[in-house]
Amino acid sequence: MSGLRRGAGLLLAVALLLPTGGCRSLLDRSAPVPPWPGGPTPSWQWQLTGRLDPTVDAQVYVLDGFDTTLETARRLRADGRRLVCHVEVGILLETRPDAGRFPAGVLGAPARVPGQPSGAPRGRWLDVRQWSVLEPVLADRFRLCRGKGFVGVLPVGMDGYAHRSGFPLTFDDQLAFNRRIADLARQTGLAVGLTNDIDQVLALEPYFDFAVNEECVRRTECGRLVPFTAAGKPVFHVEYQGSTDDFCGTSVGYGLTSIRKDRDLGVRRDVCPP
């Protein structure tokens, strides 16, 4: 089974990174899909707040799955963008339209949600052990992403066991949940990324097609992402403090695709030179 799983993961990674023919089946056919731009690793933008700027010079756009309209997704794809769907899986943001589908018994302690500015509603950790409760809602979220034409999904809230989640989550509980998330994304026809969860990178790399990391330079953790880069899988990295001069030398040395953004994940984006 491990060989089959790795093979499926590599095929989905190709859908994100290679020319049109490899990913056309994952896209809404209503818009043409131009060839994937050259270069070993795609440039990226992560925007969750503010008015979307479709002119940002990035090949991969990570956008909110609920807020991005079908028409916006079509226009971006027509311009050659590859779209990755930001969606919470181990955290509930209570302003989401489907928040009422999560029963009180799975809601834990407050959690930080990427892109939420200071003073905004916070998230709640979810009890990831209760897969039978969470799976139907998360499956619908992934289908929403797929239906809008996203080629990949960025699941958020993948490391609750390492925080004060309000539940006695273990290392193994988190591994099981994250692997289920990867399988669920694949079943929906989406490539899948590992968000943070730095302590489990080695165990989870075979199940995921790319990784997104916040602040590995500041936390001196970038070396732990090498299993992804060694496997030829992209690592999209963001720092929130300082300037690109402070971290690009380190992150590029590890093979990461790095940008500097504000914590609200608005349109501003400073790029590390190639």
C-alpha positions as CSV (number, residue, x, y, z in Angstrom):
1,M,0.0,0.0,0.0
2,S,2.8,2.5,0.8
3,G,4.1,2.2,-2.8
4,L,0.7,2.8,-4.3
5,R,0.2,5.8,-2.0
6,R,3.5,7.3,-2.9
7,G,2.8,6.8,-6.6
8,A,-0.6,8.6,-6.3
9,G,1.1,11.5,-4.5
10,L,3.7,11.9,-7.2
11,L,1.0,12.0,-9.9
12,L,-0.9,14.7,-8.0
13,A,2.3,16.7,-7.5
14,V,2.8,16.6,-11.3
15,A,-0.7,18.0,-11.7
16,L,0.5,21.1,-9.8
17,L,3.9,21.5,-11.3
18,L,3.9,20.3,-14.9
19,P,2.3,21.3,-18.2
20,T,-1.4,21.4,-19.2
21,G,-2.0,17.8,-20.1
22,G,-1.1,16.5,-16.6
23,C,-3.7,18.6,-14.8
24,R,-6.5,19.3,-17.3
25,S,-8.6,16.5,-15.8
26,L,-8.5,18.3,-12.4
27,L,-9.8,21.6,-13.8
28,D,-13.1,23.1,-14.8
29,R,-13.0,22.7,-18.6
30,S,-14.9,25.9,-19.1
31,A,-11.6,27.9,-19.1
32,P,-8.4,27.0,-21.2
33,V,-5.5,25.8,-19.2
34,P,-2.2,27.3,-20.5
35,P,1.2,25.5,-20.2
36,W,2.8,25.6,-16.8
37,P,5.5,28.3,-16.7
38,G,9.1,27.2,-16.7
39,G,11.4,27.0,-13.6
40,P,12.1,24.3,-11.1
41,T,9.7,25.5,-8.4
42,P,6.6,27.7,-8.9
43,S,6.3,31.2,-7.4
44,W,3.4,31.7,-5.1
45,Q,0.9,34.1,-3.5
46,W,-1.1,33.5,-0.3
47,Q,-4.0,36.0,0.0
48,L,-6.9,35.6,2.4
49,T,-7.9,39.1,3.2
50,G,-8.6,42.3,1.3
51,R,-9.5,42.7,-2.4
52,L,-7.9,40.1,-4.5
53,D,-5.2,41.4,-6.8
54,P,-5.2,39.0,-9.9
55,T,-2.1,40.8,-11.3
56,V,0.4,39.5,-8.7
57,D,3.2,37.8,-10.6
58,A,2.8,34.3,-9.1
59,Q,2.1,31.0,-10.7
60,V,0.4,29.5,-7.6
61,Y,-2.4,31.4,-5.8
62,V,-3.5,30.1,-2.4
63,L,-6.9,31.5,-1.8
64,D,-9.8,31.0,0.6
65,G,-12.1,28.2,-0.6
66,F,-15.3,29.8,0.7
67,D,-14.6,33.4,-0.3
68,T,-13.3,32.7,-3.8
69,T,-16.1,32.8,-6.4
70,L,-16.4,30.4,-9.3
71,E,-16.1,33.3,-11.7
72,T,-12.9,34.6,-10.0
73,A,-11.4,31.1,-10.1
74,R,-12.2,30.8,-13.8
75,R,-10.6,34.2,-14.6
76,L,-7.4,33.3,-12.7
77,R,-7.1,29.9,-14.4
78,A,-7.6,31.6,-17.8
79,D,-4.6,33.8,-16.9
80,G,-2.5,30.7,-16.2
81,R,-2.7,30.5,-12.4
82,R,-2.7,27.3,-10.5
83,L,-5.2,27.6,-7.6
84,V,-4.8,26.0,-4.1
85,C,-7.7,26.0,-1.8
86,H,-7.1,27.3,1.8
87,V,-9.6,25.4,4.0
88,E,-9.7,24.7,7.8
89,V,-9.7,21.0,8.8
90,G,-8.4,20.7,12.3
91,I,-9.7,24.1,13.3
92,L,-13.2,25.6,13.1
93,L,-13.5,29.3,12.2
94,E,-16.9,30.0,13.6
95,T,-17.8,32.5,10.9
96,R,-17.8,29.8,8.2
97,P,-21.2,29.1,6.7
98,D,-21.1,25.5,7.6
99,A,-20.0,26.1,11.3
100,G,-23.3,24.8,12.6
101,R,-22.5,21.3,11.3
102,F,-19.8,20.9,13.9
103,P,-21.3,19.6,17.2
104,A,-20.2,21.1,20.5
105,G,-18.5,17.8,21.5
106,V,-15.8,18.3,18.9
107,L,-15.0,22.0,19.7
108,G,-12.0,22.7,21.9
109,A,-9.8,25.6,22.9
110,P,-9.2,28.8,21.0
111,A,-6.8,28.5,18.0
112,R,-5.0,30.9,15.8
113,V,-6.2,30.8,12.1
114,P,-3.8,32.0,9.4
115,G,-4.9,35.3,7.9
116,Q,-7.1,36.4,10.8
117,P,-5.9,39.9,11.9
118,S,-5.7,40.9,15.6
119,G,-9.1,41.3,17.1
120,A,-10.9,39.1,14.5
121,P,-12.9,36.1,15.6
122,R,-10.6,33.2,16.5
123,G,-10.9,29.6,15.6
124,R,-11.5,26.6,17.9
125,W,-9.4,23.4,17.8
126,L,-11.4,20.3,16.7
127,D,-11.2,16.9,18.2
128,V,-9.5,15.2,15.3
129,R,-10.0,11.7,16.8
130,Q,-13.7,12.0,15.9
131,W,-13.2,11.3,12.2
132,S,-16.7,9.9,11.7
133,V,-18.1,13.3,12.8
134,L,-15.7,15.5,10.9
135,E,-15.3,13.5,7.6
136,P,-18.7,14.4,6.0
137,V,-18.2,18.1,6.6
138,L,-14.6,18.1,5.4
139,A,-15.5,16.1,2.4
140,D,-18.1,18.7,1.4
141,R,-15.4,21.4,1.9
142,F,-13.0,19.6,-0.4
143,R,-15.8,19.1,-3.0
144,L,-16.5,22.8,-2.9
145,C,-12.8,23.5,-3.7
146,R,-12.8,20.9,-6.5
147,G,-16.1,22.3,-7.9
148,K,-14.6,25.8,-8.2
149,G,-11.6,24.5,-10.1
150,F,-8.9,24.4,-7.5
151,V,-6.2,21.9,-8.3
152,G,-4.9,21.5,-4.7
153,V,-6.0,22.0,-1.1
154,L,-4.1,23.6,1.8
155,P,-5.6,22.1,5.0
156,V,-5.2,24.3,8.0
157,G,-5.0,23.1,11.6
158,M,-2.8,20.0,11.2
159,D,-0.9,20.2,14.5
160,G,-3.4,20.4,17.3
161,Y,-1.6,17.8,19.3
162,A,1.3,20.2,19.7
163,H,-0.9,22.9,21.1
164,R,-3.3,23.3,24.1
165,S,-6.2,22.1,22.0
166,G,-8.5,21.2,24.9
167,F,-8.2,17.5,24.0
168,P,-5.6,14.9,25.0
169,L,-4.4,14.5,21.4
170,T,-1.4,12.3,20.9
171,F,1.3,12.2,18.2
172,D,-0.4,9.2,16.7
173,D,-3.8,10.8,16.8
174,Q,-2.5,13.6,14.7
175,L,-0.7,11.3,12.3
176,A,-3.9,9.3,11.7
177,F,-5.9,12.4,11.1
178,N,-3.4,14.0,8.7
179,R,-3.2,10.8,6.7
180,R,-6.9,10.7,6.4
181,I,-7.0,14.3,5.2
182,A,-4.5,13.4,2.5
183,D,-6.5,10.4,1.4
184,L,-9.8,12.4,1.4
185,A,-8.2,15.1,-0.8
186,R,-6.9,12.5,-3.2
187,Q,-10.4,10.9,-3.4
188,T,-11.7,14.4,-4.3
189,G,-9.1,14.8,-7.1
190,L,-7.0,17.4,-5.3
191,A,-3.3,17.6,-4.6
192,V,-2.7,18.1,-0.9
193,G,-0.3,20.1,1.1
194,L,1.0,19.7,4.7
195,T,0.6,22.9,6.7
196,N,3.3,23.4,9.4
197,D,3.3,20.3,11.7
198,I,7.1,20.4,11.5
199,D,7.6,17.5,14.0
200,Q,5.8,15.0,11.7
201,V,7.3,16.0,8.4
202,L,9.4,12.9,8.1
203,A,6.5,10.5,8.7
204,L,4.0,12.5,6.5
205,E,6.0,13.5,3.5
206,P,5.0,10.3,1.5
207,Y,1.3,11.2,1.9
208,F,1.5,14.9,0.8
209,D,2.4,16.6,-2.5
210,F,3.8,19.9,-1.2
211,A,4.2,21.7,2.1
212,V,3.4,25.2,3.4
213,N,5.4,26.5,6.3
214,E,5.1,29.6,8.4
215,E,8.3,31.2,9.9
216,C,10.7,28.3,9.8
217,V,13.6,30.7,9.6
218,R,12.5,32.6,12.7
219,R,12.0,29.3,14.5
220,T,15.2,27.8,13.1
221,E,13.3,24.8,11.7
222,C,13.8,25.0,8.0
223,G,16.2,22.0,7.9
224,R,13.4,19.8,9.0
225,L,11.5,20.4,5.7
226,V,14.3,18.7,3.7
227,P,12.3,15.5,3.3
228,F,10.0,17.4,0.9
229,T,12.6,19.1,-1.1
230,A,14.7,15.9,-1.3
231,A,11.7,14.2,-2.8
232,G,11.3,16.9,-5.4
233,K,8.2,18.4,-3.8
234,P,7.8,22.1,-3.4
235,V,7.9,23.9,0.0
236,F,6.1,27.2,0.0
237,H,7.4,29.3,2.9
238,V,6.3,32.6,4.5
239,E,8.0,34.9,7.1
240,Y,6.1,37.7,8.9
241,Q,8.9,39.7,10.5
242,G,11.9,41.6,9.2
243,S,12.7,41.9,5.5
244,T,13.7,39.4,2.8
245,D,17.3,40.2,3.5
246,D,16.9,38.7,6.9
247,F,15.8,35.2,5.8
248,C,16.1,34.6,2.0
249,G,19.7,33.4,2.2
250,T,18.7,30.7,4.7
251,S,15.4,29.6,3.1
252,V,16.6,29.5,-0.5
253,G,19.6,27.5,0.7
254,Y,17.1,24.8,1.8
255,G,15.3,24.9,-1.5
256,L,12.2,26.7,-0.2
257,T,10.1,29.2,-2.2
258,S,9.9,32.1,0.2
259,I,7.9,35.3,0.6
260,R,7.5,37.9,3.3
261,K,3.9,38.9,4.1
262,D,1.9,40.6,6.9
263,R,0.1,38.3,9.2
264,D,-3.3,39.2,7.8
265,L,-2.2,37.6,4.5
266,G,-3.4,40.5,2.4
267,V,-2.1,41.4,-1.0
268,R,1.3,42.6,0.0
269,R,4.1,40.2,-0.9
270,D,7.9,40.6,-0.9
271,V,9.7,37.8,-2.8
272,C,13.0,36.2,-2.3
273,P,15.2,36.4,-5.4
274,P,15.7,33.1,-7.2
